[in-house]
């Protein structure tokens, strides 16, 4: 939220967090069986549209002690050409999952290229990665203990654009976090308002902050894309503030279904970097990307399970 420093985020001790989760999800327990003998990082192979596809799953260590406790899921989407397994190093997401207790599903496009193009459409002639994501979530529902009201998506560059695409196409996400990547779909097929957090460097030359650049990026500036999401969510209030000397925050609130749209502009920062905690290089001192993203996610779960949309997946 505007006005808090990076180090102000308080993470409760595991015992308190688990107690809170138990009360919040008292009726949502699973079988208590892990899909593997241990927590940690595992690979999963599935068949989608006649093709063998792969994704990576990280189960936090807490699942070994509380296997029947539903946990949030974060879909982790890498940038162009980024290896999914190595991408678990991005922004410290795997370490943060251990602190905050959430599952990670690392998605991988064919040839490490998730299928998302201009206006958040699939590239014609290529396999749909929306279908692939649905299959991954269907597998998770059958094999993991997940909280269906807290399914999130985050990624950088192409991966963040893919999260923006899933916000329109999937129907089960509570919120997305787009780093160096926020776009608005044309048309937008989202069945309900969805909370959006976008983090972008004003000096980005790959996905330009002011719009233009590569054909897939389109003419909209980053602030315009965020504003379009706010309009879609019917937000009533906008507030601009300085998080610190290096970050400007634009927050749209009083939106339908208690959603929010928040844009963090990192002044002067270049395009986000994969495989490192220092997502914005020297500008990372102004903002912890994963801490900021998870704080937002933790405040924006769905009010109820979107049953009809899950039925389309299962």
N, C-alpha and C positions, 0 to 999 in steps of 0.2 A: 504494500500500500504506500502511497506517497508519504514521505516524511520519515520512514524508518531506515536506519542504516543497515548495511549488509549483515553485520554481526549481531543485530538485534533479534534475529529469528531464534526462538526458543524451541528446542526439540524435547518433548517430554521423555522421561526415562522409560525403557521398554515395558516395565511392569505396569506403569500408569497408562501408557498408550494402549497396551493390550486390553486392560480393563475397560478403557473407554470404548474400544472397538467391540468388545463383547457385549456391552450394553447397547451399542448402536445397531448391532447386527444379531441380536439374540435369537432371531428366528431363521437365521440364514446359514446354518452350519452345513458342512460337507461331510463326506464319508470318513475323512481323517487319514486317507491313504495318499502318500506322495507318489508322483509318477516315476520317481527314481529313488535309489537308496539314500541319497544325500541331497542337501540343498546345494546351491552354487549354479554354475553355468553348464547348460546342456544343449545339445542339438536335437532338432526334431525334423524328420522328413515326412512329407505328406504328398498326396497326389491332388493336383488342382487342374481342372480342364485338360486332363490326360497327361500332364507334365509333372515330373517329380520336382517339388519345391522344398526349400529348407528355411527354417527360422531358428533363432537361438532363444533360450529361455533362462532367465536368472531367477532362482528361488532364494529369497533371503534366508539367513540361518534361522530366523525365528520360526519358520515353517516346520523345522524339525521338532521343535518343542510344542508347537500349537498347530498341528497339521489340519485341524478341522476349522480353523479360523479364516473366514473369507478376507482376502487382502485386495487392495486396489491393484489394477494392472496399468502399466505404462507401456504403450506401444512406442518403441524406439526406432526412428527412421533415419538412416544415414544419408549423407549427401552423395553427389554424383561420383561413382567409382569407389566409394568408401567401403572397405571390408566390414561386414556386420560384426564379426567377432572383435575386431580391433576397435570398432566404434563404441564398444562398451567402456572404453577409456574416456570418451567425450564428456566433458563437463563434470567428471566425477560421478556419473549417474549410478554406476554399480555400487560404489561406496555409500552413496546417499540412500540407495535402496535398503542397505543394511541398517542405516540409522532411522529412516522414516517408515520402514516396513511396507514395501510394495513389490509386486512381481514386475519383471521386465520381459517383454517379448520383443526381440530384435528382428525386425523385418529385413528381407533382402530381395531386391529386385533381380531379375535375370541379368547377368553380367554386371551386378551391383548397380543397376539403374532402375529404381522404382519408376513405374510408368505414370508420369504426370507431365502434362504439356500446357500450352497456352490456355488461359481461362479455366485451368484445373480440369481439363479433359484428358482422357487416355490418348496416347499416340495411336492413330489408326494402324492396324496390322500387327500390333504388339499385344501380348497377353495382358489381361486385366489384373492389376494388382489389388483392386478392390475385392475381387473374388478371392484372391489369395489371402487377403487380410481376414475376410469372413471365415475362411477355412481355418486359419490360425486361431481365431477366437472360438470357433466351434470346438477345435481340439482342446483349447484351454478350459472350456466349460466342462468337457467330459473328463479331463485328467488333472485339473488343478482346482484349488479352492479360491474362487475369485468373487469379488464384490461387483455385481453387474451395475450398480449405481455409481461406481467410481472407475470407469474405464477412460483413460486419457491417452493422448498422443502427443509426442514431442519429437523434434528433430531439427536439423539445420539444413539450410540451402534446399536442394531437391527434396530432402526428407521432410522439412517443414512445409514445403508446398504440398507434399503428399498428405500431410496431416490436415492442411486446409481443404484438400480434396475430400478426405474422409469425413470431415465435418459436414460436408454437403451430401455425401453418398452413403454413409454408414448408418446413421440414426441411433447409435448406442453410446456415443461418446458424451462424457460430461463436460469436457473442456479440452482444448488443444493449446500447445505451446510452440510457436513458430519462431525459430531463430534465424535471422538473415533471410527471411522467406515468406512473410505473410502476403497472401493473395486472397482475392475474393472470387468465388466461382461464378461463372456465367453459362447457364443459369444456376442459381442456388437451389438445390433440392433438399436442403436440411428440413426435416419434419418439425423441428422446434428450435427455439433460440438456443444458442450454445455459447459458453464463455470462452473468450479468446485472450491469450496473452502473447504479445509479439515483442521480440527484442531485436533491435536492428541498429547497426552502426551507420551514422550519417555519412561516413566516408567510404561506404561499401561501393566498390567498382564492379563487382561480379553481378550482384542483384542490386542495381542502383537505388538508393534511397529515394531519389526524385523520379524514378520510373525510367522507362526506355531500356536501352541496352539489348541483351539477348532476346531473340524472338519469343522464347517461352515466357519472358518476364512481363511483357505488356507495358502499356503507357502509364498505368496508375502509379503514383508515388506510394510509398509505404503508409504515410498518414491517410491518404485517400482510401487505400485498401482497408485499413482499420476502421475508418469512418463508415464505409459501406457495411461492415459487419455490425457496427453500432446501430445503423439505420435498420438493418434486417432484424436486430434484436429489439427494436423500438425503444432504444435508450433515451432517457429524458434529460440527462445531465452530463455535461462535460467539465472536467477540471484539469488544468495544466499546472504542474508544479515541478520543482527541482528535487530529485532524490538526494543529490549531492552535486559537487562541482562538475561532474562528468556525465550525469544522466538526467534527462528530462522525461517526465512521466505524463502521459495523456491518458486520462481515465474516463471512460463512459460508464455511467451507473444508472440506477433506477430503470433497469431494463426488464423486459418480460421474463418471468420465471426466475427472478433474482440473478440473472446472468450479468456479466460485466465484460467489457472489452478494454484491455489496458495495453498501451504501447509504451515500451521503454526505449527511448532513443539514446544510444551511447555516442556521445559527441566525438566526432572525428574517427571513430573506430572503423576498421576495415571489415571485410567479410569474415564470418566465423571460421574457426579452425577446428578440424577433426582430431581425434586421438589425443587430446590434451585437456587438462583441467582449465588451462588458461585460454578459454574459448575465444576471447577477443585480444589475445596477445597482451601487450602492455596496457591496454584499456581495461583489462579484466580487474584491475584494482578498484574500479568504480562499481562493479556489479558481479555478484556470484550468480551465474546463469541458472544452475540447477537449483540452488537454494531459493531463488526468486520464483522459478517456475513451479517448484513443488509447493511453496507457500500458497501460490495461487490455486493450484490443483486442490490442495487440502481444504480450501474454502469454497469449492464449487463442485459438490457432488450433485447427482440428480435427486429429485424428491421421491421418485419411485422408479422401479425397473420398467424400461420401455419394452413391454412384453411383445407387442406386435413386431417391433424391429428385431428382437432376438429370435422370434420364430422364423423370420426370413433368413437368419444366419444358421440356425440349427436345422 
